[in-house]
Amino acid sequence: MRGGIGANVAAVQGGSVPVAPSARWGRRASRMARWAWIAVCLLACLHPRMGLAADCDSGAACITQLRFGETRAQREFAARMLGERHVEAALPALADALKKDDGDFVRALAARSLGLIGRADAVPALIDALRSDKQTPVRAAAATALAQFGTPDSVAALGAAARGDGEYEVRLAAVAALGETGSPGGAAAVGGALGSDARREVRIKAAEALVWIKGGSAGDALKKALAEDKDSAVRARAAQSMGELADPAQTEPLLAALNGDRDSAVRQAAALSLGKRRDEKAVPALIRAVQRDAALEVRQQAAVALGRIGGSAAAEALAYFAEHSVFPQVRRTAAEVIEEYEARLKPVRESEGAR
């Protein structure tokens, strides 16, 4: 496959095309959801006293070092290693460190390791840390670790954190964790975060997480965000997520965004999702977008969507744009779309040739 737009056509088939520069916020929010784990691990590895830490070489030795290590660096190292080595016998020591250790990073690493080990009896200790630890990285690490379980009590605790924690990093981690669990019980909390959280990073992550939950009021929350959120990056992420839902009621709001949103990133995301949904009633609006949208990237994405939907009207329009569009970028995109989606467009073209 050639580079440029041709590469984008292939990426659309896999559902991975970035919708616009402002949608970088969505990717940034995804990365930030795990910021506590990454920061904690880096700080543990680069700790100025790390040279004093003995490299415990067995599970039993690391448990002992976690319990009795004289420096925080020693205990941080042990807490990290126990999770990476999946030492199930370490659960009591890790839970005790999470509750009592005076080192913030020791507690955060203990939470991380409890999640990596994945035993359900770690859930009460993680919930307690999420609710009561005074340090943001520890609560965020506990929220991320709880994503491994998805039990009713862990989902309820994550929902409470998503709605009410005073630090946005913890709300972000909780929303991401609820998405990873896929539990319908988290839909209300994630939808609420999408509708009302003060930080756009959290709202973007909520729009992404609703794709994985796919239950309850997910579609309604996304439609509301697409129509009402003042931040274009949030609207773009909502539009992109709507393309992943099976609900046929998602098409009309996407058409409204394609036709009327003031931000090109949102219109491009709407075109992307309409192509994924393959609803033929979107074809006229997509043709108008190729003809008239002020942003070339929207015209190009609309052409890709026409190829994905297929049908006689789409084939006829693409053939025209490939030959006669006044924009060389659109001509190139339309030609590549016709080649990429030949199987869907070929029957139409053959029938036209027969006439």
C-alpha angles and dihedrals in degrees: 000000000000122000127252117039092353089063089049091054090055090047092052089059087058092044094239106111113130106237099214144325093274090056086073083091088068091055090044091053090052091053093045091054087073097037093114094056093047096044093046093050093048093048090048092051095044097039109142090232095047091110088067093058117101112225099238104216102199139038092251092049092050092049089053091046091050090052100042108018110137096213130049089235091061092049093045090053093048093047091051095046094050091059096043090050092045093230102181093187087065095069096100092047092047092048090049091049091048090055103037114019113113092215114094093206093046089057093045092050090047089055091049092050093049088057093048092051088050103202114154093224087070091067098087092053092048093048090050091052092047091052102039115018110113096214121085097216091053094050091046091050090049091051092050091048092052089062087078093067115039094192117156093253093048091048090050092050092048090049091053091050092047090054103037118018111121095222119071092213089064093045088050092051091046093051091048091049092051089053091051092052090054089208115156086216088074096054096092094050094046092045089050091052090051091051102043117010111125093221119075092209088064093046091050091050090048091054089052094045093054089066089065096043094048094176144100112005098349094121094046093049092051093048091051092049092049091052101038115021111111093212115084093207090058092047091049092051091047091051091049092050092050088064089065096056122091093214108118089209089075093074099073096053089048091052090050090052092047091051100039119015111118094218120078092211090061093046090049091050090049091052090049092052094045088056091051091050092052093208108162093211087071092063098089092050092047091051089052089050091055089048102043117012113125093223121071092209089059092050090050094048090048089054090052090050091052090055092049093051095043126183133129098289092050092046093050093049094047092050089054095047092048091057107028113023111128089223116075090206090058092046090052093046093049091049092050091047091053089051094044095048097035093132091060096042101037097079089054093048092049093050090050090051091052091058 
